[in-house]
Amino acid sequence: MGCEQTQAEIDQLAMSELPDDIQSSWSINVSQKLYLIVSGVVFLLVGVFHLFRLINHWTIVVGTADVSFLLSYIGCPVSIAYCLWACWLLRAGTTRQS
């Protein structure tokens, strides 16, 4: 029972064994990787939904108001850009870490 270590202690121990220049470089931990993966997938799904809405001319009604297709014309590239940004951050963090 005395062998249990927190994730912070394990990360600190692993970082102490690395050279100083690598320790000071930007790296991401597992929870940040998970966040980037989940947010990237969510933004990809939102972008694909906007694209399908534009292709298939799906209408969205909220209450008594129709949602304009302008929302999807703006939302599709923006959400895809956020997805690509999350992928870029994930890749940049993992390549600098190794």
N, C-alpha and C positions, 0 to 999 in steps of 0.2 A: 504494500500500500504506500510505502514511502518513495516509490519509484515514479510516481505520477508527476508530470511536468506540464505546465501550461504551454500553450502554443507560443506565447511571447518568449518564454524561457528557451524553448527549442529554437525559435528564430534567432534569438540573441546568441545562443551557442553556435549555431551554424554560421552566423555572420562574423563571429569572432575568429573563426578559422580561415576566413578569406583575407586576401591582401587588402590594404587600406584603400587603394584606388577602386577596387571592385565594391567594397563596402559603401563608399560614398556615392556610387552611381545609382541611378534611379532603378528600382525594382519593385515589382508588385507581389503581394502575398496571395494566398489561396482565396481569401474572401473577396479581394479586389478582382481577381480573375473571374470568379463566379459572377460577380456583379456585372462585369463587362460582357460576359457570355450571355447572361439573362437579358440585359438591356439591349444588346445587339440583336438577339432573336426577337424580342418584343417589337423593336423598331422595324425589323425586317418584315414581320407579320403585318404590322400596320401599313407599311409601304405597299406590300403585295395586295392588301385589302383595298387601298386607295386605287391601285392600278386596275384591279378587277372591277371596281366600281366604275371607273372611267370607261373600260372596254365594254362592259355589259350594260352600261347605262342604268345601274341600280339607283333607285331613289331611296332617300332616307327621310322619314317624316318624324319630327319630334313635336309631339302635341299636335298642333294644327299647322305647323310651319314645315316647309320643305327645306332640306339642307342643300345649299348650292353646290354645283360641281366644282366651283372655284376652290372650295375647301380641299377637294381631292387633287386638283391641279397644283396646289401649293403643298399639301400634306404628303404627297407621294415622294417628290424629290427631297423634301426636308427629312422625312423619316428614313429614307434610304441613306441620306448623308449621315445621319446620326448612327445608323447601323455600321456604315463603313468607318466612321470615326471610332466606334467602340472596337471594331476589328483591328484598326490601326494601333490603337492604344494597347490592346491585348498583345499584338505581335511585337510592338516596340518594347513593351515591358518584359516579355519573355526572352527576346533576343539579347537585351542588355543584361539580363539576369544570368544567362549562361556564359 
